[in-house]
Amino acid sequence: MLVDNLIAALGLVLTFENLIFACLGVIIGFIFGAMPGIGANVAIGLLIPFTFYLDPVVAIVCLLAIGKGASFGSSVPAILLNMPGTSQAAFTAIDGHQLTRKGKSKKALHMALYASVIGDLFSDLTLLLVAAPLAIVALKIGPPEYAAIVFLSLLVIGAMIGSAPIKGLIAAGLGLLLGTVGRDLFTNIERFTFGSRNLDDGLNIVPLLLGLLVFSEVLVQLRREMLKGKEPELGAMRYDANAPGLHWRELLRHFPAIIHGSWIGTVVGAIPGLGATVGSFLAYTFAKRTARPEEQVGKGSLRGIAAAESGNSAGTGANLIPLVTLGIPGNVEAALVLGAFMIHGLTPGPFLMQNQAPLLYAIFLSLILANLLLLALGFGFLRLSQYTLKIQPRILLPIILVVTTFGTYAATRQLFDVGVMFLFGLIGYAMRRLGFSPIPMLIAFLLGPILEDGIRRSLLMSGGDPFIFFERPISLAFIIMAALALALLVRGALPRR
């Protein structure tokens, strides 16, 4: 069965269009990842509307390739300037910038590239092997189990993301509320539409994505620049192309650290709510504890870079495991990809694996292909990236704003949705200023209808008896885990009170 699906998928993978857009995605990821404060989420959010007219495989592979490129691209300013492009690159910067100060920036960047590619490849192969078995298990899950799994996922995501668990849970609650806008699927009664026909089908995912994540980030960056009063000087790249690069013996010496980081990042990335930053932290901590004294992890060691970079890159493929098997995004990047699936009329989950397995396997194989492109294009990017770091915010931010506006209109052809995008941009900005992350709200908005559908179908099955959630072993297990998670949250909050 696996072999048949892989053979059928090859016809979708080995096309000129797929190769071109995979290359384009990696390059765009490089550029956005190398610009501190921007990152893959902004790039993916910007380009989702423009993939509407592409083949689903090509569109989703392009977006995922952006994440791969940004994962490595963010390590460039981290190593050279001690300015991580993303939070997960912060652990790469610890040893990377120390090596730059010692004149070994080329070695550090080459190690980051190899570790990123190997970690990403490890997680993609894991996804390829475990997706189908997990989907078979998921097919046996009914509405009560689905509702319990989504409830636990939202609880974990809300508690883990943001400055405080209570703020994350409040944001998730608001997202659930937004997911109820539109006509009730069971009774066809209008809910929170306020008489507007534009809201009959609910809020569109595109303006919500672009408003909460992209437009709000533009406002945050504009405020930062206004407070500075001048353009920041990022400086030139200190990358000597003539300096000695990474020797193959050095790569082999630190290969175990790369493998350790890869499996840690894969396991952590497969758990909704944790993500690449936690994977990078745990991989780096493990490498530091198991290193010999002479390796000096934390003071300019290739071992530290190998572990941290493989740990954060391995989360890219692993984040897709809960998405394609259960339809639950593990982080904001997976949530954006979930939005792209829905735009193309696809709902990730076990039935998609069952009904359109060649399409999913084509995506998996394309991810492996994108890793090879990442390695091939990475060395050229190291020479050219000094120019991307010199783009001034006063030029970049207006361009992002214009692209966001036109992207929203291109996706929906409704001026109403452009207004929704601006509104949620202001809401996202206010949330960030108050210490609320908009990510739990976005994920809850996407998962809310799944949760509601699971609860209501379960109650229809039981004739309104809520004990159906406690009578089935799987749903009971997830409810117990949710109760334990809530108890731990309360226990952690009481001493602070």
VOGU-3710 file (C-alpha; in Angstrom, 3 decimals, decimal comma):
1> mlvdnliaal> 0,000/0,000/0,000  2,792/2,408/0,939  4,741/1,554/-2,226  1,662/2,075/-4,419  0,968/5,461/-2,865  4,600/6,519/-3,270  4,613/5,523/-6,945  1,371/7,437/-7,534  2,810/10,429/-5,657  5,966/10,585/-7,792
11> glvltfenli> 3,907/11,765/-10,743  2,738/14,765/-8,697  6,188/15,525/-7,275  8,413/15,379/-10,349  6,857/18,286/-12,214  8,528/21,471/-13,369  5,994/23,640/-11,512  6,543/21,809/-8,222  10,334/22,139/-8,476  10,178/25,836/-9,332
21> faclgviigf> 7,835/26,731/-6,462  9,775/24,582/-3,992  12,933/26,518/-4,948  11,025/29,785/-4,710  9,703/28,866/-1,262  13,178/28,043/0,055  14,591/31,325/-1,290  11,736/33,393/0,166  12,249/31,599/3,483  15,950/32,466/3,408
31> ifgampgiga> 15,183/36,149/2,937  12,427/36,462/5,535  14,263/34,297/8,046  17,382/36,454/7,783  15,450/39,608/8,674  15,184/39,740/12,496  11,619/40,012/13,759  9,951/38,919/10,504  10,294/35,115/10,174  8,461/32,323/8,382
41> nvaigllipf> 5,001/33,001/9,813  4,834/36,456/8,246  6,097/35,135/4,903  3,641/32,218/4,854  0,771/34,478/5,903  1,598/36,927/3,124  1,779/34,303/0,393  -1,224/32,145/1,311  -3,653/34,250/-0,794  -1,376/34,028/-3,837
51> tfyldpvvai> -1,295/30,214/-3,716  -5,058/30,069/-4,199  -4,636/29,648/-7,961  -1,936/26,961/-7,720  -2,321/23,198/-7,612  -2,861/22,123/-3,959  0,380/20,096/-3,810  2,434/22,904/-5,331  0,854/25,534/-3,078  1,330/23,631/0,189
61> vcllaigkga> 4,878/22,532/-0,691  5,798/26,143/-1,484  4,510/27,296/1,916  6,286/24,484/3,775  9,505/25,198/1,855  9,304/28,775/3,156  9,370/27,382/6,701  12,419/25,262/5,879  14,296/28,181/4,343  13,401/30,516/7,203
71> sfgssvpail> 14,558/27,966/9,782  18,097/28,113/8,385  17,877/31,758/7,300  17,239/32,875/10,878  20,537/31,309/11,966  22,530/33,684/9,721  21,922/36,925/11,701  22,062/34,834/14,896  25,591/33,637/14,136  26,985/36,744/12,470
81> lnmpgtsqaa> 25,274/39,558/14,366  23,945/37,865/17,506  20,451/38,879/16,309  18,331/35,720/15,938  15,773/36,008/13,148  13,389/33,795/15,167  13,141/32,709/18,798  14,362/29,165/18,106  17,582/30,539/16,595  18,501/32,108/19,950
91> ftaidghqlt> 20,261/28,906/21,036  22,206/28,773/17,758  23,440/32,300/18,504  25,040/31,296/21,816  27,932/29,359/20,272  27,573/30,707/16,734  28,375/34,314/17,553  31,263/33,255/19,782  32,770/31,469/16,766  32,185/34,574/14,627
101> rkgkskkalh> 34,176/36,641/17,113  36,958/34,065/16,797  37,001/34,437/13,011  35,249/31,084/12,372  31,922/32,323/11,064  32,162/30,225/7,887  32,555/27,014/9,894  29,638/27,995/12,123  27,338/28,765/9,200  28,244/25,577/7,355
111> malyasvigd> 27,562/23,514/10,490  24,200/25,276/10,895  23,317/24,467/7,276  24,231/20,780/7,523  22,502/20,379/10,897  19,374/22,128/9,612  19,145/19,897/6,527  19,797/16,653/8,448  17,347/17,543/11,238  14,669/18,493/8,728
121> lfsdltlllv> 15,258/15,327/6,701  15,018/13,189/9,863  11,626/14,635/10,783  10,317/14,362/7,197  11,247/10,666/7,024  9,547/10,155/10,394  6,425/11,860/9,021  6,518/9,655/5,927  6,710/6,457/8,012  4,306/7,216/10,879
131> aaplaivalk> 1,575/9,258/9,166  -0,298/6,299/7,667  -0,283/4,070/10,811  -1,400/6,990/12,960  -4,137/7,840/10,465  -5,418/4,230/10,624  -5,660/4,546/14,389  -7,310/7,952/14,009  -10,025/6,432/11,793  -11,255/4,527/14,843
141> igppeyaaiv> -11,725/7,770/16,729  -15,320/8,984/16,951  -16,840/12,393/17,808  -16,330/12,036/21,608  -12,638/11,210/21,167  -12,150/14,023/18,663  -13,774/16,531/21,011  -11,593/15,412/23,938  -8,382/15,527/21,854  -9,139/19,013/20,514
151> flsllvigam> -10,061/20,240/24,001  -6,747/18,995/25,423  -4,820/20,483/22,482  -6,422/23,897/22,938  -5,723/23,761/26,662  -2,040/22,929/26,098  -1,605/25,464/23,287  -3,311/28,211/25,277  -1,225/27,500/28,376  2,128/27,106/26,596
161> igsapikgli> 2,057/30,055/24,180  2,295/33,617/25,432  3,572/35,495/28,447  1,175/33,836/30,916  -1,077/30,731/30,792  -4,210/32,658/31,766  -3,679/35,106/28,894  -3,184/32,251/26,448  -6,381/30,574/27,631  -8,330/33,849/27,341
171> aaglglllgt> -7,034/34,282/23,779  -8,057/30,694/22,970  -11,531/31,379/24,388  -11,895/34,412/22,127  -10,846/32,269/19,176  -13,540/29,716/20,020  -16,083/32,538/20,127  -14,995/33,781/16,686  -15,382/30,246/15,336  -19,123/30,340/16,111
181> vgrdlftnie> -19,783/33,316/13,794  -22,047/32,377/10,862  -24,961/30,039/10,362  -25,275/27,040/12,658  -24,535/23,886/10,646  -27,141/21,893/12,604  -30,035/24,395/12,795  -29,097/26,994/10,116  -29,745/29,767/12,669  -27,632/32,930/12,344
191> rftfgsrnld> -25,080/33,463/15,109  -23,247/36,757/15,695  -23,799/37,916/12,107  -25,535/41,169/13,188  -27,629/40,996/10,045  -24,624/41,056/7,703  -24,824/38,678/4,739  -21,024/38,755/4,532  -20,880/36,792/7,790  -23,382/34,059/6,873
201> dglnivplll> -20,537/31,631/6,157  -18,469/32,819/9,097  -15,250/34,794/9,166  -12,869/34,044/6,316  -9,562/32,511/7,369  -7,378/34,709/5,084  -8,151/38,176/6,544  -7,986/36,701/10,032  -4,548/35,196/9,392  -3,127/38,282/7,737
211> gllvfsevlv> -4,659/40,670/10,244  -3,661/38,896/13,463  -0,161/37,855/12,395  1,085/40,081/9,579  -0,650/43,469/9,870  -0,318/43,507/13,660  3,412/42,736/13,293  3,759/45,708/10,907  2,168/47,959/13,543  4,512/46,589/16,223
221> qlrremlkgk> 7,559/47,202/14,017  6,357/50,714/13,100  5,950/51,607/16,756  9,415/50,272/17,496  10,938/52,389/14,718  9,038/55,498/15,846  10,369/55,082/19,388  13,908/54,677/18,079  13,599/57,761/15,945  16,078/56,459/13,413
231> epelgamryd> 16,762/53,433/11,229  18,684/50,651/12,935  22,101/49,878/11,565  22,301/46,134/11,055  25,821/46,405/9,702  27,604/44,365/7,076  27,986/40,622/7,237  31,291/39,411/8,554  31,491/36,412/6,266  34,876/35,689/4,712
241> anapglhwre> 34,320/33,497/1,651  38,046/32,691/1,538  38,216/31,428/5,132  38,383/27,641/5,685  34,976/26,001/5,807  33,721/23,028/7,758  35,889/19,937/7,263  34,119/16,603/6,775  35,933/15,219/9,837  34,395/17,993/11,957
251> llrhfpaiih> 30,961/17,133/10,583  31,430/13,434/11,417  32,709/14,279/14,905  29,523/16,203/15,702  27,148/13,939/13,766  25,899/12,212/16,971  24,902/15,632/18,353  22,946/16,295/15,146  21,124/12,953/15,439  20,345/13,539/19,123
261> gswigtvvga> 19,015/17,012/18,317  16,983/15,611/15,428  15,080/13,014/17,443  14,538/15,405/20,354  13,192/18,051/17,968  10,986/15,494/16,211  9,415/14,203/19,424  8,850/17,704/20,805  7,578/19,060/17,469  4,945/16,317/17,257
271> ipglgatvgs> 3,361/17,553/20,523  0,887/20,410/19,866  1,827/23,648/21,594  5,543/23,056/22,159  7,208/23,793/18,808  10,734/24,370/17,541  11,889/26,723/20,309  11,358/24,084/22,997  12,962/21,445/20,759  16,003/23,639/20,184
281> flaytfakrt> 16,312/24,383/23,913  16,085/20,714/24,959  18,504/19,579/22,234  21,029/22,262/23,193  20,677/21,439/26,908  21,216/17,728/26,200  24,315/18,491/24,104  25,735/20,726/26,822  25,202/18,139/29,573  26,731/15,291/27,556
291> arpeeqvgkg> 29,675/17,262/26,112  33,254/16,747/27,205  34,847/19,699/29,081  37,235/20,471/26,219  34,317/20,968/23,792  33,304/24,153/25,670  29,653/24,209/24,664  28,411/27,733/25,336  31,756/29,361/24,605  31,998/28,809/20,860
301> slrgiaaaes> 31,446/25,124/20,065  30,340/23,511/16,820  28,586/20,876/18,940  26,242/23,510/20,386  25,323/24,754/16,900  24,803/21,192/15,625  22,396/20,321/18,452  20,439/23,596/18,540  19,982/23,912/14,777  19,006/20,259/14,214
311> gnsagtganl> 16,605/20,480/17,167  14,686/23,462/15,801  14,676/22,271/12,168  13,402/18,793/13,077  10,217/20,409/14,374  9,222/21,501/10,836  8,229/18,040/9,615  7,151/16,844/13,059  4,635/19,691/13,402  2,772/18,171/10,454
321> iplvtlgipg> 2,264/14,812/12,212  -0,733/15,905/14,351  -1,960/18,075/11,460  -2,217/15,362/8,783  -3,323/12,569/11,128  -5,796/14,397/13,378  -6,253/17,788/11,724  -4,737/19,530/14,762  -1,963/22,097/14,078  1,013/21,833/16,424
331> nveaalvlga> 2,126/25,462/16,090  1,320/28,663/14,238  3,148/27,567/11,078  1,074/24,379/10,971  -2,037/26,493/11,626  -1,198/28,625/8,600  -0,719/25,490/6,506  -4,076/24,230/7,822  -5,576/27,452/6,489  -3,959/26,758/3,104
341> fmihgltpgp> -5,410/23,224/3,082  -8,878/24,630/3,762  -8,532/27,300/1,078  -7,944/24,478/-1,418  -10,970/22,554/-0,162  -8,982/19,954/1,802  -9,501/19,066/5,460  -6,430/17,427/7,046  -7,130/14,341/9,119  -7,496/10,585/8,809
351> flmqnqapll> -10,102/10,750/6,038  -7,802/12,838/3,860  -5,082/10,210/4,341  -7,596/7,495/3,454  -9,198/9,193/0,430  -6,300/11,172/-1,042  -3,189/9,345/0,141  -1,185/9,994/-3,087  -1,675/13,742/-2,621  -0,355/13,652/0,950
361> yaiflslila> 2,553/11,397/0,030  3,384/13,785/-2,802  3,637/16,549/-0,196  5,842/14,353/2,022  8,192/13,485/-0,861  8,297/17,127/-1,931  9,429/18,071/1,581  12,374/15,679/1,226  13,123/17,235/-2,155  12,954/20,696/-0,575
371> nllllalgfg> 15,645/19,615/1,913  18,000/18,821/-0,967  17,213/22,207/-2,499  17,885/23,805/0,894  21,376/22,284/0,919  22,072/23,247/-2,693  20,845/26,841/-2,364  22,154/27,413/1,163  25,773/28,001/0,215  24,808/30,624/-2,357
381> flrlsqytlk> 22,554/32,312/0,184  25,466/32,730/2,592  27,216/34,942/0,031  24,133/36,999/-0,811  22,450/37,298/2,586  24,482/40,356/3,559  22,260/42,384/1,220  18,970/41,138/2,691  20,055/42,264/6,150  20,523/45,816/4,882
391> iqprillpii> 16,869/46,328/3,839  15,618/49,291/5,828  12,355/48,947/7,781  10,990/52,192/6,290  11,073/50,425/2,893  10,153/46,925/4,000  7,140/47,637/6,237  5,072/49,655/3,705  5,682/46,928/1,110  4,377/44,283/3,532
401> lvvttfgtya> 1,319/46,443/4,277  0,480/46,867/0,578  1,009/43,165/-0,181  -1,176/42,221/2,802  -4,028/44,448/1,597  -3,904/43,261/-2,006  -3,411/39,664/-0,885  -6,601/39,748/1,172  -8,618/41,213/-1,692  -7,118/38,768/-4,200
411> atrqlfdvgv> -8,133/35,806/-2,025  -11,745/36,810/-1,293  -12,640/39,536/-3,830  -14,515/41,304/-1,015  -13,712/44,776/0,327  -15,524/43,677/3,475  -12,731/41,157/4,143  -10,096/43,864/3,677  -11,846/45,778/6,457  -11,904/42,599/8,573
421> mflfgligya> -8,163/42,238/8,028  -7,517/45,805/9,216  -9,819/45,291/12,215  -8,048/42,125/13,317  -4,712/43,801/12,675  -5,664/46,394/15,289  -6,981/43,655/17,604  -3,737/41,699/17,175  -1,671/44,807/17,880  -3,673/45,557/21,035
431> mrrlgfspip> -3,253/41,946/22,176  0,523/42,100/21,700  0,736/45,385/23,602  -1,248/43,865/26,486  0,892/40,729/26,576  -1,573/38,417/24,801  -0,322/36,219/21,969  -2,714/36,107/18,985  -1,549/32,574/18,126  -3,883/30,706/20,557
441> mliafllgpi> -6,785/32,787/19,227  -5,961/31,816/15,649  -5,550/28,106/16,396  -8,740/28,070/18,498  -10,617/29,758/15,632  -9,508/26,952/13,304  -10,214/24,138/15,771  -13,384/25,605/17,316  -15,786/24,249/14,685  -14,175/20,788/15,042
451> ledgirrsll> -14,652/20,921/18,814  -18,261/22,088/18,516  -19,068/19,466/15,891  -17,546/16,701/18,055  -19,464/17,756/21,175  -22,804/18,149/19,442  -22,532/14,890/17,477  -21,581/13,084/20,696  -24,647/14,448/22,477  -26,846/13,433/19,536
461> msggdpfiff> -25,386/9,909/19,750  -26,097/9,683/23,485  -29,484/11,402/23,457  -28,078/14,387/25,365  -26,193/12,379/28,000  -22,798/14,071/28,653  -21,412/10,892/30,277  -20,647/9,584/26,779  -17,298/11,367/27,079  -16,466/9,324/30,191
471> erpislafii> -17,734/5,961/28,942  -15,246/5,646/26,058  -11,620/4,844/27,056  -9,840/7,177/24,618  -11,971/10,241/25,350  -11,775/9,514/29,095  -7,970/9,334/28,901  -7,742/12,736/27,194  -10,215/14,303/29,624  -8,101/13,035/32,536
481> maalalallv> -4,974/14,532/30,892  -6,831/17,823/30,460  -7,868/17,778/34,130  -4,263/17,078/35,189  -3,038/19,923/32,972  -5,548/22,304/34,580  -4,511/21,139/38,056  -0,845/21,797/37,255  -1,721/25,274/35,952  -3,611/26,109/39,137
491> rgalprr> -0,845/24,684/41,308  1,736/26,785/39,480  -0,390/29,933/39,804  -1,141/29,687/43,554  2,392/30,527/44,827  2,465/33,601/42,577  -0,840/34,739/44,119
//
